[in-house]
Amino acid sequence: MDSLPEAVVQYILSNLNNAKDVASCNCVSKRWKDSMPYIKSLYFPRGIFDHLAHGQTPNVVIMKIISATYRLQELVVYCPFTSIGLASWLLHTGSSLKNLELRMDNLVDQSSSNDSLSKLECIQAARNLESLRLWGVLMVSTPKWGVFQKLRNLEIVGAKLEDSVLTEALRSTPNLAQLVLLGCEGLRNIWIELLELEHCKLDFYGLGSCLLTLRAPKIGYLEIQGCSWIKVRETSCLKNLSIANNAGRIYMVDFGKLMALESLSIRGVQWCWDAISKMLQLATEVKHLYMKIEFTGDFETLLPFPEIDFVDFFKTHPMLKSFDIHGAMFAALCQKNSLKNVEVDPSFVIPCLEEVVITVRSPLNAEQKMSTLEALVKYGAKLKKMKIRILQMRSGHSSADDFFEEICRFRFMNHRLISIE
């Protein structure tokens, strides 16, 4: 290091970010210490202050390191801190700070709601933020943020929120391009209106009965978990869509035309058939389709999928390149049995399908299921790979063994295409 030019040493040291490394380098020499003000990013890990001595506090130590910097652009604090400490740090770095990530840790202690609000309101001092990430947030009152005009990325992970509080908080961030809300609870009726939003990932914790209304005309990527009623009308730019509900049911989906949609994933224990049918009707141009829904039926009634005609399905989804179907959808494709009893149009072909993944969970209707597997190989003009997953297929009858033998025989006849898991 002594042989390097001053500018090179300064460049190397300015790219440090772990606070412990920065503090250590400060002690090496005056030359190294003089390079510390040019550090652009600081990261304080969870347990960095577990063994403080001589009456030092995390707030004071962090402030000492931050105050030594000239134009700090990123600050990540995972260790415990107070609202007073945060206010002092942001007062020093607020004008230059672009990225801020804080582990709030306010969820366990309900009495900490005032401190949580104080910490949130301190953030308004960083007016030029472009990215804000918050972990463990208790937000029962609306923080007084003003407007973050430059904020493009907002991520909140593990939060307790009120409907109106979330709506008001998002009004402070009108130019968001990316919104991530993960493990958020307490929400029932969610209204999000962000005209610049392009990437959105929403995961709501609880009974899975939330109502979501999203207005984002530029949305290109949307992932939703935990909602029963979903309304997204402006979808002309939407390319990737994922909808899941692991805890509840999905009753209604209301989307605009999905003209640009390339990838669709729909998952959950139970969807109303109207919701499934509507998604399949809207996504006629989709290239990648993943379906893992166990049952249909309204309210408490669990029903199997109704019959789906194999030929009609692939005629209405001609752009499909990859298709991943779980047992229920596979069984529904088989039940119509059109391939056996109806003369198939000799010109029928599945033009773009390259990869199929099928999860088989039951030996019922084995003959029809084998007919569907054979049809995928026969009519899939560009098929390159078929993976058959045998998942928890239990039966006291020998039909399960016979069905598995048929699948193995089928794989042997098409060993270049088919694999079994």
Buried (B, 14 or more C-beta within 10 A) or exposed (E): EEEEEEEEBBEBBBEBBBBBEBBEBBEEEEEBBBBBBBBBBBBBEEEBBEEEEEEEEBBEBBBEBBEBBEEBBBBBBBBBBBBEBBBBBBEBBBEBBBBBBBBBBBBEEEEBBEBBBBBBBBBBBBBBBBBBBBBBBBBEBBBEBEEBEBBBBBBBBBBBBBBEBBBBBBEBBBBBBBBBBBBBBBBEEBBBEBEBBBBBBBBBBBEBBBBBBBBBBBBBBBBBBBBBBBBBEBBEBBBBBBBBBEBBBBBBBEBBBBEEBBBBBBBBBBBBBEBBBBBBEBBBBBBBBBBBBBBBBEEEEEEBBEBBBBBEBBBEBEBBBBBBBBBBBBBBBBBBBBBEEEEBEEEBBBEBBBBBBBBBBBBBBBEBBBBBBBBBBBBBEEBEEBBBBBEEBEEEEEEBEEBBEBBEEBBEEEEEBBEBE
